[in-house]
C-alpha cells in the first residue's frame, strides 16, 4: 500500500525556510504574502490493511518523520494495489 | 488564494534522503519497501484568479521552488477566500 505523509510546521511556529522562500519570490516579482515549507514523504508499506497502515504511519511520524512539538502531519493512503 | 505545491524527486532519480529514511524506518522495525522525500510549499497569493495563480506558480517552480531537471511538481489551488 502506498501512502503520502504531509508534514507542516504548526501555525505560529517560526519557519525560516518559508520566510527565505517568500522573500526570494518577492524579489523575483511575485505577489506572495506568505510561504511555509514542509516535507512530503511517500512510503510503500508491506501491509494492505488501511487501519494497520495508518497506525504504523502514526508511529513512524511520532518516532522519525515529524517533530510533534512543532510539526503537524496528515496521512493519505492510496489503495492502488 | 492559497495554494499547495508538492515537489517530488522524479522516478529514477536517486533520493539519498529517502534511502536514509527507509533504512531508519526498517531499523525501527517498520515494514517499509520504499520511501521518497519531497517538499511541500504552501503559498498565499495575492491574486484571486485561478488561471493566473496557476501560471504564476508554474513560473515560481521553474525559477525557484523546484529543480525541473530532477523534480516534478503538482499544484493544488484552494479557493477558500
Backbone of each chain as nested JSON, in Angstrom:
{
  "chains": [
    {"id": "A", "residues": [
      {"number": 1, "name": "UNK", "atoms": {"N": [0.84, -1.193, 0.0], "CA": [0.0, 0.0, 0.0], "C": [0.878, 1.246, 0.0]}},
      {"number": 2, "name": "UNK", "atoms": {"N": [0.494, 2.211, -0.871], "CA": [1.25, 3.457, -0.927], "C": [0.611, 4.5, -0.006]}},
      {"number": 3, "name": "UNK", "atoms": {"N": [1.444, 5.328, 0.6], "CA": [0.94, 6.378, 1.483], "C": [1.753, 7.642, 1.272]}},
      {"number": 4, "name": "UNK", "atoms": {"N": [1.087, 8.775, 1.417], "CA": [1.765, 10.067, 1.365], "C": [1.571, 10.744, 2.717]}},
      {"number": 5, "name": "UNK", "atoms": {"N": [2.652, 11.222, 3.29], "CA": [2.573, 11.932, 4.563], "C": [2.996, 13.374, 4.317]}},
      {"number": 6, "name": "UNK", "atoms": {"N": [2.134, 14.318, 4.697], "CA": [2.45, 15.737, 4.56], "C": [2.813, 16.265, 5.942]}},
      {"number": 7, "name": "UNK", "atoms": {"N": [4.015, 16.777, 6.085], "CA": [4.492, 17.289, 7.373], "C": [4.636, 18.799, 7.25]}},
      {"number": 8, "name": "UNK", "atoms": {"N": [3.926, 19.53, 8.111], "CA": [3.924, 21.004, 8.027], "C": [4.343, 21.605, 9.355]}},
      {"number": 9, "name": "UNK", "atoms": {"N": [5.041, 22.761, 9.319], "CA": [5.27, 23.486, 10.576], "C": [3.919, 23.936, 11.14]}},
      {"number": 10, "name": "UNK", "atoms": {"N": [3.715, 23.77, 12.46], "CA": [2.431, 24.175, 13.058], "C": [2.236, 25.685, 12.948]}},
      {"number": 11, "name": "UNK", "atoms": {"N": [0.969, 26.142, 12.921], "CA": [0.722, 27.592, 12.88], "C": [1.39, 28.262, 14.089]}},
      {"number": 12, "name": "UNK", "atoms": {"N": [2.015, 29.389, 13.847], "CA": [2.66, 30.12, 14.948], "C": [4.119, 29.752, 15.136]}},
      {"number": 13, "name": "UNK", "atoms": {"N": [4.523, 28.597, 14.599], "CA": [5.929, 28.184, 14.706], "C": [6.727, 28.912, 13.621]}},
      {"number": 14, "name": "UNK", "atoms": {"N": [7.86, 29.472, 14.031], "CA": [8.722, 30.194, 13.088], "C": [9.2, 29.241, 11.984]}},
      {"number": 15, "name": "UNK", "atoms": {"N": [9.167, 29.717, 10.745], "CA": [9.581, 28.881, 9.605], "C": [10.591, 29.668, 8.768]}},
      {"number": 16, "name": "UNK", "atoms": {"N": [11.857, 29.663, 9.151], "CA": [12.869, 30.476, 8.465], "C": [13.007, 30.12, 6.987]}},
      {"number": 17, "name": "UNK", "atoms": {"N": [12.854, 28.83, 6.654], "CA": [12.952, 28.411, 5.255], "C": [11.798, 29.032, 4.452]}},
      {"number": 18, "name": "UNK", "atoms": {"N": [10.608, 29.026, 5.027], "CA": [9.461, 29.657, 4.364], "C": [9.666, 31.154, 4.189]}},
      {"number": 19, "name": "UNK", "atoms": {"N": [10.246, 31.798, 5.207], "CA": [10.497, 33.239, 5.107], "C": [11.494, 33.538, 3.99]}},
      {"number": 20, "name": "UNK", "atoms": {"N": [12.522, 32.699, 3.88], "CA": [13.526, 32.898, 2.828], "C": [12.894, 32.721, 1.45]}},
      {"number": 21, "name": "UNK", "atoms": {"N": [12.034, 31.691, 1.31], "CA": [11.367, 31.461, 0.022], "C": [10.44, 32.631, -0.307]}},
      {"number": 22, "name": "UNK", "atoms": {"N": [9.679, 33.098, 0.695], "CA": [8.767, 34.223, 0.471], "C": [9.543, 35.454, 0.0]}},
      {"number": 23, "name": "UNK", "atoms": {"N": [10.65, 35.736, 0.687], "CA": [11.46, 36.898, 0.336], "C": [12.051, 36.757, -1.076]}},
      {"number": 24, "name": "UNK", "atoms": {"N": [12.539, 35.552, -1.41], "CA": [13.097, 35.339, -2.751], "C": [12.023, 35.49, -3.824]}},
      {"number": 25, "name": "UNK", "atoms": {"N": [10.828, 34.948, -3.556], "CA": [9.749, 35.048, -4.551], "C": [9.383, 36.51, -4.791]}},
      {"number": 26, "name": "UNK", "atoms": {"N": [9.367, 37.304, -3.708], "CA": [9.045, 38.726, -3.888], "C": [10.121, 39.441, -4.682]}},
      {"number": 27, "name": "UNK", "atoms": {"N": [11.381, 39.091, -4.405], "CA": [12.463, 39.696, -5.18], "C": [12.364, 39.34, -6.658]}},
      {"number": 28, "name": "UNK", "atoms": {"N": [11.817, 38.167, -6.942], "CA": [11.629, 37.764, -8.34], "C": [10.397, 38.424, -8.957]}},
      {"number": 29, "name": "UNK", "atoms": {"N": [9.631, 39.171, -8.138], "CA": [8.489, 39.913, -8.678], "C": [7.129, 39.258, -8.478]}},
      {"number": 30, "name": "UNK", "atoms": {"N": [7.065, 38.18, -7.678], "CA": [5.779, 37.502, -7.454], "C": [5.057, 38.117, -6.262]}},
      {"number": 31, "name": "UNK", "atoms": {"N": [3.717, 38.262, -6.382], "CA": [2.91, 38.838, -5.306], "C": [2.476, 37.734, -4.333]}},
      {"number": 32, "name": "UNK", "atoms": {"N": [3.358, 37.426, -3.386], "CA": [3.134, 36.348, -2.42], "C": [3.091, 36.968, -1.034]}},
      {"number": 33, "name": "UNK", "atoms": {"N": [2.065, 36.636, -0.234], "CA": [2.009, 37.233, 1.097], "C": [2.396, 36.261, 2.207]}},
      {"number": 34, "name": "UNK", "atoms": {"N": [2.565, 34.988, 1.876], "CA": [3.019, 34.036, 2.889], "C": [3.549, 32.791, 2.186]}},
      {"number": 35, "name": "UNK", "atoms": {"N": [4.559, 32.174, 2.79], "CA": [5.058, 30.892, 2.278], "C": [5.5, 30.06, 3.471]}},
      {"number": 36, "name": "UNK", "atoms": {"N": [5.095, 28.794, 3.484], "CA": [5.506, 27.872, 4.546], "C": [6.049, 26.614, 3.857]}},
      {"number": 37, "name": "UNK", "atoms": {"N": [7.13, 26.089, 4.393], "CA": [7.75, 24.914, 3.783], "C": [7.614, 23.702, 4.696]}},
      {"number": 38, "name": "UNK", "atoms": {"N": [7.157, 22.617, 4.124], "CA": [7.066, 21.365, 4.873], "C": [7.703, 20.242, 4.079]}},
      {"number": 39, "name": "UNK", "atoms": {"N": [7.464, 19.019, 4.525], "CA": [8.031, 17.855, 3.837], "C": [6.917, 16.952, 3.317]}},
      {"number": 40, "name": "UNK", "atoms": {"N": [7.276, 16.227, 2.294], "CA": [6.372, 15.271, 1.67], "C": [7.092, 13.935, 1.74]}},
      {"number": 41, "name": "UNK", "atoms": {"N": [6.483, 12.946, 2.38], "CA": [7.115, 11.628, 2.488], "C": [6.202, 10.623, 1.798]}},
      {"number": 42, "name": "UNK", "atoms": {"N": [6.725, 9.925, 0.791], "CA": [5.939, 8.896, 0.112], "C": [6.499, 7.536, 0.497]}},
      {"number": 43, "name": "UNK", "atoms": {"N": [5.598, 6.684, 1.009], "CA": [6.02, 5.391, 1.537], "C": [5.326, 4.263, 0.798]}},
      {"number": 44, "name": "UNK", "atoms": {"N": [6.043, 3.172, 0.647], "CA": [5.44, 1.925, 0.169], "C": [5.482, 0.969, 1.351]}},
      {"number": 45, "name": "UNK", "atoms": {"N": [4.294, 0.635, 1.861], "CA": [4.203, -0.24, 3.037], "C": [3.888, -1.663, 2.606]}},
      {"number": 46, "name": "UNK", "atoms": {"N": [4.335, -2.619, 3.427], "CA": [4.084, -4.015, 3.054], "C": [2.677, -4.486, 3.422]}},
      {"number": 47, "name": "UNK", "atoms": {"N": [2.046, -3.799, 4.377], "CA": [0.682, -4.184, 4.754], "C": [-0.332, -3.691, 3.716]}},
      {"number": 48, "name": "UNK", "atoms": {"N": [-1.458, -4.409, 3.59], "CA": [-2.538, -3.97, 2.699], "C": [-3.766, -3.546, 3.49]}},
      {"number": 49, "name": "UNK", "atoms": {"N": [-3.625, -3.484, 4.808], "CA": [-4.759, -3.143, 5.661], "C": [-4.692, -1.652, 6.015]}},
      {"number": 50, "name": "UNK", "atoms": {"N": [-5.723, -0.898, 5.653], "CA": [-5.702, 0.554, 5.828], "C": [-5.522, 0.979, 7.285]}},
      {"number": 51, "name": "UNK", "atoms": {"N": [-6.277, 0.332, 8.177], "CA": [-6.217, 0.73, 9.592], "C": [-4.82, 0.459, 10.149]}},
      {"number": 52, "name": "UNK", "atoms": {"N": [-4.276, -0.714, 9.781], "CA": [-2.932, -1.085, 10.222], "C": [-1.889, -0.108, 9.643]}},
      {"number": 53, "name": "UNK", "atoms": {"N": [-2.05, 0.239, 8.358], "CA": [-1.119, 1.164, 7.717], "C": [-1.14, 2.512, 8.421]}},
      {"number": 54, "name": "UNK", "atoms": {"N": [-2.346, 3.012, 8.701], "CA": [-2.474, 4.32, 9.345], "C": [-1.838, 4.303, 10.743]}},
      {"number": 55, "name": "UNK", "atoms": {"N": [-2.07, 3.222, 11.482], "CA": [-1.497, 3.119, 12.836], "C": [0.03, 3.086, 12.757]}},
      {"number": 56, "name": "UNK", "atoms": {"N": [0.561, 2.335, 11.783], "CA": [2.027, 2.272, 11.623], "C": [2.598, 3.644, 11.278]}},
      {"number": 57, "name": "UNK", "atoms": {"N": [1.934, 4.352, 10.355], "CA": [2.462, 5.649, 9.921], "C": [2.405, 6.658, 11.07]}},
      {"number": 58, "name": "UNK", "atoms": {"N": [1.346, 6.576, 11.906], "CA": [1.301, 7.481, 13.056], "C": [2.511, 7.251, 13.969]}},
      {"number": 59, "name": "UNK", "atoms": {"N": [2.864, 5.975, 14.161], "CA": [4.042, 5.694, 14.985], "C": [5.327, 6.178, 14.301]}},
      {"number": 60, "name": "UNK", "atoms": {"N": [5.42, 5.996, 12.977], "CA": [6.606, 6.491, 12.242], "C": [6.739, 8.011, 12.403]}},
      {"number": 61, "name": "UNK", "atoms": {"N": [5.6, 8.708, 12.325], "CA": [5.637, 10.174, 12.437], "C": [6.104, 10.583, 13.822]}},
      {"number": 62, "name": "UNK", "atoms": {"N": [5.576, 9.906, 14.857], "CA": [5.954, 10.265, 16.223], "C": [7.439, 9.985, 16.469]}},
      {"number": 63, "name": "UNK", "atoms": {"N": [7.945, 8.902, 15.839], "CA": [9.317, 8.475, 16.134], "C": [10.367, 9.082, 15.217]}},
      {"number": 64, "name": "UNK", "atoms": {"N": [10.011, 9.355, 13.945], "CA": [11.05, 9.742, 12.993], "C": [10.646, 10.823, 11.992]}},
      {"number": 65, "name": "UNK", "atoms": {"N": [9.429, 10.705, 11.422], "CA": [9.121, 11.535, 10.252], "C": [8.782, 12.98, 10.601]}},
      {"number": 66, "name": "UNK", "atoms": {"N": [8.276, 13.214, 11.801], "CA": [7.895, 14.578, 12.172], "C": [8.39, 14.878, 13.577]}},
      {"number": 67, "name": "UNK", "atoms": {"N": [8.445, 16.138, 13.906], "CA": [8.703, 16.548, 15.282], "C": [7.361, 17.036, 15.834]}},
      {"number": 68, "name": "UNK", "atoms": {"N": [6.666, 16.189, 16.624], "CA": [5.293, 16.511, 17.02], "C": [5.175, 17.811, 17.831]}},
      {"number": 69, "name": "UNK", "atoms": {"N": [6.272, 18.285, 18.399], "CA": [6.221, 19.546, 19.144], "C": [5.96, 20.73, 18.211]}},
      {"number": 70, "name": "UNK", "atoms": {"N": [6.561, 20.707, 17.043], "CA": [6.492, 21.887, 16.17], "C": [5.889, 21.6, 14.798]}},
      {"number": 71, "name": "UNK", "atoms": {"N": [5.595, 20.314, 14.527], "CA": [5.064, 19.985, 13.203], "C": [3.779, 19.173, 13.325]}},
      {"number": 72, "name": "UNK", "atoms": {"N": [2.867, 19.396, 12.374], "CA": [1.677, 18.548, 12.285], "C": [1.831, 17.655, 11.069]}},
      {"number": 73, "name": "UNK", "atoms": {"N": [1.116, 16.534, 11.051], "CA": [1.206, 15.678, 9.884], "C": [-0.172, 15.219, 9.439]}},
      {"number": 74, "name": "UNK", "atoms": {"N": [-0.253, 14.901, 8.167], "CA": [-1.506, 14.481, 7.549], "C": [-1.172, 13.234, 6.738]}},
      {"number": 75, "name": "UNK", "atoms": {"N": [-1.985, 12.178, 6.871], "CA": [-1.694, 10.897, 6.218], "C": [-2.719, 10.646, 5.117]}},
      {"number": 76, "name": "UNK", "atoms": {"N": [-2.249, 10.35, 3.907], "CA": [-3.143, 9.982, 2.795], "C": [-2.764, 8.591, 2.325]}},
      {"number": 77, "name": "UNK", "atoms": {"N": [-3.725, 7.679, 2.364], "CA": [-3.458, 6.306, 1.919], "C": [-4.011, 6.104, 0.52]}},
      {"number": 78, "name": "UNK", "atoms": {"N": [-3.289, 5.345, -0.293], "CA": [-3.788, 5.031, -1.634], "C": [-3.801, 3.527, -1.835]}},
      {"number": 79, "name": "UNK", "atoms": {"N": [-4.986, 2.985, -2.101], "CA": [-5.131, 1.539, -2.265], "C": [-5.156, 1.2, -3.751]}},
      {"number": 80, "name": "UNK", "atoms": {"N": [-4.053, 1.51, -4.424], "CA": [-3.985, 1.24, -5.872], "C": [-3.228, -0.054, -6.184]}},
      {"number": 81, "name": "UNK", "atoms": {"N": [-3.247, -0.975, -5.209], "CA": [-2.508, -2.232, -5.425], "C": [-3.332, -3.22, -6.229]}}
    ]},
    {"id": "B", "residues": [
      {"number": 1, "name": "UNK", "atoms": {"N": [-5.545, 33.91, -2.458], "CA": [-5.784, 32.499, -2.763], "C": [-4.648, 31.651, -2.208]}},
      {"number": 2, "name": "UNK", "atoms": {"N": [-5.013, 30.534, -1.563], "CA": [-3.99, 29.636, -1.018], "C": [-3.661, 28.537, -2.029]}},
      {"number": 3, "name": "UNK", "atoms": {"N": [-2.414, 28.141, -2.037], "CA": [-2.003, 27.073, -2.945], "C": [-1.006, 26.16, -2.234]}},
      {"number": 4, "name": "UNK", "atoms": {"N": [-1.049, 24.893, -2.583], "CA": [-0.071, 23.929, -2.08], "C": [0.684, 23.371, -3.278]}},
      {"number": 5, "name": "UNK", "atoms": {"N": [2.006, 23.371, -3.18], "CA": [2.826, 22.814, -4.254], "C": [3.56, 21.606, -3.69]}},
      {"number": 6, "name": "UNK", "atoms": {"N": [3.408, 20.469, -4.351], "CA": [4.1, 19.252, -3.933], "C": [5.259, 19.028, -4.893]}},
      {"number": 7, "name": "UNK", "atoms": {"N": [6.475, 18.998, -4.367], "CA": [7.67, 18.824, -5.191], "C": [8.28, 17.464, -4.86]}},
      {"number": 8, "name": "UNK", "atoms": {"N": [8.395, 16.624, -5.89], "CA": [8.887, 15.251, -5.665], "C": [10.093, 14.973, -6.548]}},
      {"number": 9, "name": "UNK", "atoms": {"N": [11.042, 14.153, -6.062], "CA": [12.11, 13.691, -6.955], "C": [11.48, 12.841, -8.062]}},
      {"number": 10, "name": "UNK", "atoms": {"N": [11.911, 13.046, -9.315], "CA": [11.343, 12.268, -10.427], "C": [11.682, 10.79, -10.279]}},
      {"number": 11, "name": "UNK", "atoms": {"N": [10.831, 9.908, -10.837], "CA": [11.141, 8.471, -10.79], "C": [12.511, 8.217, -11.42]}},
      {"number": 12, "name": "UNK", "atoms": {"N": [13.299, 7.372, -10.807], "CA": [14.612, 7.044, -11.348], "C": [15.717, 7.931, -10.825]}},
      {"number": 13, "name": "UNK", "atoms": {"N": [15.357, 9.088, -10.276], "CA": [16.37, 9.985, -9.712], "C": [16.733, 9.493, -8.308]}},
      {"number": 14, "name": "UNK", "atoms": {"N": [18.025, 9.424, -8.03], "CA": [18.49, 8.971, -6.724], "C": [17.977, 9.905, -5.637]}},
      {"number": 15, "name": "UNK", "atoms": {"N": [17.487, 9.33, -4.531], "CA": [16.959, 10.138, -3.431], "C": [17.616, 9.691, -2.12]}},
      {"number": 16, "name": "UNK", "atoms": {"N": [18.82, 10.205, -1.828], "CA": [19.569, 9.739, -0.653], "C": [18.815, 9.973, 0.659]}},
      {"number": 17, "name": "UNK", "atoms": {"N": [18.055, 11.081, 0.72], "CA": [17.295, 11.357, 1.941], "C": [16.205, 10.286, 2.135]}},
      {"number": 18, "name": "UNK", "atoms": {"N": [15.557, 9.918, 1.037], "CA": [14.549, 8.856, 1.103], "C": [15.166, 7.522, 1.51]}},
      {"number": 19, "name": "UNK", "atoms": {"N": [16.363, 7.235, 0.973], "CA": [17.031, 5.977, 1.332], "C": [17.375, 5.946, 2.818]}},
      {"number": 20, "name": "UNK", "atoms": {"N": [17.822, 7.103, 3.346], "CA": [18.163, 7.175, 4.772], "C": [16.922, 6.965, 5.635]}},
      {"number": 21, "name": "UNK", "atoms": {"N": [15.804, 7.578, 5.21], "CA": [14.559, 7.429, 5.975], "C": [14.084, 5.979, 5.917]}},
      {"number": 22, "name": "UNK", "atoms": {"N": [14.146, 5.376, 4.728], "CA": [13.718, 3.977, 4.58], "C": [14.545, 3.071, 5.493]}},
      {"number": 23, "name": "UNK", "atoms": {"N": [15.859, 3.284, 5.474], "CA": [16.742, 2.461, 6.301], "C": [16.463, 2.668, 7.797]}},
      {"number": 24, "name": "UNK", "atoms": {"N": [16.239, 3.924, 8.201], "CA": [15.945, 4.194, 9.611], "C": [14.622, 3.565, 10.023]}},
      {"number": 25, "name": "UNK", "atoms": {"N": [13.615, 3.647, 9.149], "CA": [12.306, 3.075, 9.481], "C": [12.421, 1.561, 9.652]}},
      {"number": 26, "name": "UNK", "atoms": {"N": [13.228, 0.926, 8.789], "CA": [13.4, -0.53, 8.928], "C": [14.106, -0.884, 10.222]}},
      {"number": 27, "name": "UNK", "atoms": {"N": [15.123, -0.081, 10.575], "CA": [15.811, -0.333, 11.842], "C": [14.871, -0.185, 13.035]}},
      {"number": 28, "name": "UNK", "atoms": {"N": [13.864, 0.676, 12.888], "CA": [12.875, 0.849, 13.955], "C": [11.827, -0.269, 13.932]}},
      {"number": 29, "name": "UNK", "atoms": {"N": [11.902, -1.155, 12.936], "CA": [11.011, -2.311, 12.904], "C": [9.812, -2.175, 11.979]}},
      {"number": 30, "name": "UNK", "atoms": {"N": [9.77, -1.112, 11.16], "CA": [8.625, -0.94, 10.266], "C": [8.858, -1.657, 8.937]}},
      {"number": 31, "name": "UNK", "atoms": {"N": [7.795, -2.267, 8.392], "CA": [7.894, -2.993, 7.119], "C": [7.637, -2.027, 5.967]}},
      {"number": 32, "name": "UNK", "atoms": {"N": [8.696, -1.332, 5.56], "CA": [8.609, -0.323, 4.505], "C": [9.489, -0.781, 3.351]}},
      {"number": 33, "name": "UNK", "atoms": {"N": [8.958, -0.756, 2.11], "CA": [9.789, -1.196, 0.998], "C": [10.304, -0.041, 0.14]}},
      {"number": 34, "name": "UNK", "atoms": {"N": [9.795, 1.172, 0.376], "CA": [10.32, 2.319, -0.367], "C": [9.936, 3.597, 0.368]}},
      {"number": 35, "name": "UNK", "atoms": {"N": [10.811, 4.595, 0.297], "CA": [10.489, 5.91, 0.859], "C": [11.131, 6.962, -0.035]}},
      {"number": 36, "name": "UNK", "atoms": {"N": [10.364, 7.988, -0.38], "CA": [10.869, 9.103, -1.193], "C": [10.505, 10.382, -0.452]}},
      {"number": 37, "name": "UNK", "atoms": {"N": [11.43, 11.326, -0.435], "CA": [11.2, 12.578, 0.293], "C": [11.116, 13.738, -0.69]}},
      {"number": 38, "name": "UNK", "atoms": {"N": [10.083, 14.533, -0.541], "CA": [9.93, 15.733, -1.351], "C": [9.635, 16.931, -0.462]}},
      {"number": 39, "name": "UNK", "atoms": {"N": [9.229, 18.015, -1.094], "CA": [8.911, 19.235, -0.341], "C": [7.458, 19.613, -0.541]}},
      {"number": 40, "name": "UNK", "atoms": {"N": [6.949, 20.297, 0.47], "CA": [5.583, 20.8, 0.465], "C": [5.704, 22.301, 0.638]}},
      {"number": 41, "name": "UNK", "atoms": {"N": [5.193, 23.081, -0.328], "CA": [5.276, 24.537, -0.233], "C": [3.851, 25.076, -0.183]}},
      {"number": 42, "name": "UNK", "atoms": {"N": [3.512, 25.793, 0.875], "CA": [2.183, 26.395, 0.96], "C": [2.33, 27.893, 0.765]}},
      {"number": 43, "name": "UNK", "atoms": {"N": [1.557, 28.413, -0.2], "CA": [1.691, 29.817, -0.576], "C": [0.366, 30.536, -0.4]}},
      {"number": 44, "name": "UNK", "atoms": {"N": [0.452, 31.795, -0.007], "CA": [-0.714, 32.679, -0.017], "C": [-0.437, 33.704, -1.107]}},
      {"number": 45, "name": "UNK", "atoms": {"N": [-1.256, 33.645, -2.176], "CA": [-1.05, 34.541, -3.319], "C": [-2.021, 35.706, -3.247]}},
      {"number": 46, "name": "UNK", "atoms": {"N": [-1.617, 36.827, -3.816], "CA": [-2.499, 37.988, -3.769], "C": [-3.587, 37.945, -4.834]}},
      {"number": 47, "name": "UNK", "atoms": {"N": [-3.374, 37.189, -5.905], "CA": [-4.41, 37.096, -6.94], "C": [-5.546, 36.175, -6.49]}},
      {"number": 48, "name": "UNK", "atoms": {"N": [-6.753, 36.404, -7.01], "CA": [-7.887, 35.527, -6.738], "C": [-8.315, 34.765, -7.99]}},
      {"number": 49, "name": "UNK", "atoms": {"N": [-7.518, 34.891, -9.044], "CA": [-7.86, 34.255, -10.311], "C": [-7.095, 32.94, -10.441]}},
      {"number": 50, "name": "UNK", "atoms": {"N": [-7.83, 31.836, -10.577], "CA": [-7.198, 30.506, -10.565], "C": [-6.194, 30.322, -11.694]}},
      {"number": 51, "name": "UNK", "atoms": {"N": [-6.578, 30.74, -12.909], "CA": [-5.682, 30.543, -14.056], "C": [-4.407, 31.355, -13.872]}},
      {"number": 52, "name": "UNK", "atoms": {"N": [-4.566, 32.599, -13.411], "CA": [-3.418, 33.471, -13.155], "C": [-2.537, 32.887, -12.04]}},
      {"number": 53, "name": "UNK", "atoms": {"N": [-3.162, 32.37, -10.979], "CA": [-2.409, 31.783, -9.862], "C": [-1.59, 30.591, -10.352]}},
      {"number": 54, "name": "UNK", "atoms": {"N": [-2.232, 29.725, -11.134], "CA": [-1.542, 28.531, -11.632], "C": [-0.358, 28.914, -12.531]}},
      {"number": 55, "name": "UNK", "atoms": {"N": [-0.561, 29.919, -13.39], "CA": [0.528, 30.363, -14.273], "C": [1.685, 30.927, -13.454]}},
      {"number": 56, "name": "UNK", "atoms": {"N": [1.348, 31.733, -12.425], "CA": [2.399, 32.3, -11.565], "C": [3.181, 31.193, -10.86]}},
      {"number": 57, "name": "UNK", "atoms": {"N": [2.451, 30.204, -10.327], "CA": [3.12, 29.147, -9.558], "C": [4.012, 28.311, -10.471]}},
      {"number": 58, "name": "UNK", "atoms": {"N": [3.558, 28.078, -11.708], "CA": [4.418, 27.343, -12.647], "C": [5.739, 28.083, -12.852]}},
      {"number": 59, "name": "UNK", "atoms": {"N": [5.665, 29.426, -12.976], "CA": [6.908, 30.185, -13.135], "C": [7.752, 30.125, -11.86]}},
      {"number": 60, "name": "UNK", "atoms": {"N": [7.097, 30.19, -10.683], "CA": [7.85, 30.076, -9.416], "C": [8.581, 28.743, -9.33]}},
      {"number": 61, "name": "UNK", "atoms": {"N": [7.901, 27.671, -9.77], "CA": [8.504, 26.342, -9.702], "C": [9.715, 26.261, -10.626]}},
      {"number": 62, "name": "UNK", "atoms": {"N": [9.57, 26.797, -11.835], "CA": [10.679, 26.745, -12.79], "C": [11.869, 27.565, -12.304]}},
      {"number": 63, "name": "UNK", "atoms": {"N": [11.587, 28.689, -11.617], "CA": [12.658, 29.609, -11.238], "C": [13.255, 29.319, -9.859]}},
      {"number": 64, "name": "UNK", "atoms": {"N": [12.432, 28.823, -8.92], "CA": [12.915, 28.75, -7.537], "C": [12.487, 27.502, -6.766]}},
      {"number": 65, "name": "UNK", "atoms": {"N": [11.208, 27.119, -6.894], "CA": [10.682, 26.122, -5.951], "C": [11.114, 24.698, -6.269]}},
      {"number": 66, "name": "UNK", "atoms": {"N": [11.387, 24.419, -7.526], "CA": [11.754, 23.049, -7.893], "C": [12.942, 23.094, -8.834]}},
      {"number": 67, "name": "UNK", "atoms": {"N": [13.609, 21.983, -8.976], "CA": [14.642, 21.826, -9.997], "C": [14.044, 20.942, -11.088]}},
      {"number": 68, "name": "UNK", "atoms": {"N": [13.579, 21.556, -12.193], "CA": [12.818, 20.794, -13.189], "C": [13.592, 19.628, -13.815]}},
      {"number": 69, "name": "UNK", "atoms": {"N": [14.909, 19.652, -13.706], "CA": [15.691, 18.538, -14.246], "C": [15.458, 17.253, -13.463]}},
      {"number": 70, "name": "UNK", "atoms": {"N": [15.345, 17.376, -12.158], "CA": [15.277, 16.174, -11.316], "C": [14.02, 16.089, -10.461]}},
      {"number": 71, "name": "UNK", "atoms": {"N": [13.196, 17.133, -10.499], "CA": [11.999, 17.115, -9.65], "C": [10.751, 17.421, -10.477]}},
      {"number": 72, "name": "UNK", "atoms": {"N": [9.635, 16.805, -10.09], "CA": [8.345, 17.148, -10.691], "C": [7.534, 17.898, -9.646]}},
      {"number": 73, "name": "UNK", "atoms": {"N": [6.568, 18.685, -10.107], "CA": [5.74, 19.4, -9.129], "C": [4.267, 19.278, -9.486]}},
      {"number": 74, "name": "UNK", "atoms": {"N": [3.446, 19.409, -8.451], "CA": [1.995, 19.291, -8.584], "C": [1.413, 20.488, -7.838]}},
      {"number": 75, "name": "UNK", "atoms": {"N": [0.462, 21.184, -8.477], "CA": [-0.1, 22.408, -7.898], "C": [-1.54, 22.149, -7.474]}},
      {"number": 76, "name": "UNK", "atoms": {"N": [-1.87, 22.471, -6.221], "CA": [-3.263, 22.375, -5.748], "C": [-3.701, 23.754, -5.294]}},
      {"number": 77, "name": "UNK", "atoms": {"N": [-4.772, 24.258, -5.885], "CA": [-5.276, 25.586, -5.506], "C": [-6.48, 25.422, -4.584]}},
      {"number": 78, "name": "UNK", "atoms": {"N": [-6.575, 26.309, -3.598], "CA": [-7.766, 26.265, -2.72], "C": [-8.427, 27.634, -2.716]}},
      {"number": 79, "name": "UNK", "atoms": {"N": [-9.677, 27.668, -3.117], "CA": [-10.415, 28.934, -3.195], "C": [-11.286, 29.08, -1.96]}},
      {"number": 80, "name": "UNK", "atoms": {"N": [-10.654, 29.156, -0.805], "CA": [-11.43, 29.264, 0.436], "C": [-11.499, 30.721, 0.916]}},
      {"number": 81, "name": "UNK", "atoms": {"N": [-11.391, 31.647, -0.036], "CA": [-11.415, 33.059, 0.361], "C": [-12.852, 33.551, 0.521]}}
    ]}
  ]
}
